Amino acid sequence: MTATSAETAGPGTQATTRRPRRQSLYKGDPGMWAFALHRITGATIFFFLFVHVLDTALVRVSPQAYTEVIATYKTPLVGLMELGLVAAVLFHGLNGVRLILIDFWWQGCRWQRQMLVAVGAVWLVVMVPVVVRIGMHMAERFL
């Protein structure tokens, strides 16, 4: 009969059993990050649309209050938020096309990583002029 590690352990020592380290289902795959970013941008766009409908509806209640609310939007912080909104809408739309291709194209899963790179490249190519244009508009308004 052989002794187990618990039997051979001296007083005051515990037998250590090796348990496998628990790992996440997602291991940092780019598809996982694209999924998370798609959800975040979708929620951001939904929040913007909700606020937009509320402040636009305010014009029926009180045109003066509507004018005051719109005046508060003319700040550099809101300008940066507009830039973020454009970035979110653009990524969400491009990634949505990628997801449609993955779902309905028979080789979509095979090419999903390359399509994600293409989404990133198109997003970057479109965002550069957008940043320049919105930046020029913000500079002339706030500087």
C-alpha positions in Angstrom: 0.0 0.0 0.0 1.3 3.4 -0.9 1.0 6.5 1.2 -0.8 9.5 -0.2 0.6 13.0 0.2 -2.0 13.7 2.9 -0.8 10.8 4.9 2.8 11.8 4.6 2.3 15.4 5.4 3.7 16.4 8.7 1.8 18.1 11.5 0.8 21.7 10.6 1.3 21.2 6.9 -1.5 20.8 4.4 -1.4 18.5 1.4 -1.6 20.5 -1.7 -3.7 19.1 -4.5 -3.1 20.6 -7.9 -6.4 21.9 -9.3 -6.5 23.2 -12.8 -6.5 26.9 -13.1 -9.9 28.2 -14.2 -9.8 30.0 -17.5 -12.3 32.2 -19.3 -14.2 30.9 -22.2 -12.9 33.8 -24.2 -9.1 34.1 -24.4 -8.8 37.5 -25.8 -9.7 36.5 -29.4 -10.3 39.6 -31.6 -13.8 38.3 -32.4 -14.6 38.5 -28.7 -13.5 42.1 -28.6 -15.4 42.9 -31.7 -18.5 41.4 -30.1 -18.0 43.5 -26.9 -17.4 46.7 -28.9 -20.4 46.0 -31.1 -22.6 45.7 -27.9 -21.1 48.9 -26.4 -21.5 50.9 -29.5 -25.1 49.7 -29.9 -25.9 50.7 -26.3 -24.2 54.1 -26.9 -26.2 54.8 -30.0 -29.4 53.8 -28.3 -28.7 56.2 -25.4 -28.0 59.0 -27.9 -31.2 58.3 -29.7 -33.2 58.3 -26.4 -31.7 61.7 -25.4 -32.2 63.1 -28.9 -35.9 62.1 -28.9 -36.4 63.6 -25.4 -34.8 66.9 -26.2 -36.5 67.2 -29.5 -39.9 66.5 -27.9 -39.1 69.4 -25.5 -39.8 71.9 -28.3 -43.5 71.0 -28.1 -43.6 71.6 -24.3 -41.6 74.8 -24.2 -39.7 76.3 -27.1 -37.7 78.4 -24.6 -36.6 75.4 -22.6 -35.7 73.6 -25.9 -33.5 76.6 -26.8 -31.8 76.6 -23.4 -31.1 72.8 -23.6 -29.6 73.1 -27.1 -27.4 76.0 -25.9 -25.9 73.7 -23.3 -24.8 71.3 -26.1 -22.4 73.9 -27.6 -19.4 73.0 -25.5 -16.1 71.3 -26.4 -17.1 68.2 -24.4 -20.2 67.7 -26.4 -18.1 68.2 -29.6 -15.9 65.3 -28.5 -19.0 63.3 -27.7 -20.2 64.0 -31.3 -16.9 62.6 -32.6 -17.4 59.6 -30.4 -20.9 59.1 -31.7 -19.7 59.2 -35.3 -17.0 56.6 -34.5 -19.6 54.4 -32.7 -22.1 54.6 -35.6 -19.4 53.9 -38.2 -18.0 50.9 -36.3 -21.4 49.5 -35.4 -22.5 49.7 -39.1 -19.4 48.2 -40.5 -19.2 45.4 -38.0 -22.9 44.8 -38.6 -22.2 44.1 -42.2 -19.4 41.8 -41.1 -21.8 39.9 -38.8 -24.4 39.6 -41.6 -21.6 38.1 -43.9 -20.6 35.7 -41.1 -24.2 34.5 -40.7 -25.3 34.3 -44.3 -22.2 33.7 -46.4 -21.2 30.0 -46.5 -17.5 31.0 -46.0 -18.2 33.8 -43.5 -16.8 32.0 -40.5 -13.6 31.1 -42.4 -12.9 34.7 -43.3 -14.3 36.5 -40.2 -10.8 37.5 -38.9 -9.8 39.1 -42.2 -13.2 40.8 -42.4 -12.5 42.3 -38.9 -9.2 43.7 -40.2 -11.1 45.1 -43.2 -13.6 46.7 -40.8 -10.8 48.3 -38.8 -9.1 49.6 -42.0 -12.3 51.1 -43.5 -13.1 52.6 -40.1 -9.7 54.2 -39.9 -9.8 55.5 -43.5 -13.2 57.1 -42.9 -12.5 58.4 -39.4 -9.3 60.4 -40.4 -11.2 62.9 -42.5 -14.1 62.9 -40.0 -11.7 63.8 -37.2 -10.1 66.6 -39.3 -13.5 68.0 -40.3 -15.0 67.9 -36.8 -11.7 69.2 -35.4 -11.7 72.2 -37.7 -15.3 72.9 -36.8 -14.5 72.7 -33.1 -11.4 74.9 -33.5 -13.2 77.6 -35.3 -16.1 77.5 -32.7 -14.1 77.3 -29.5 -10.7 78.9 -30.2 
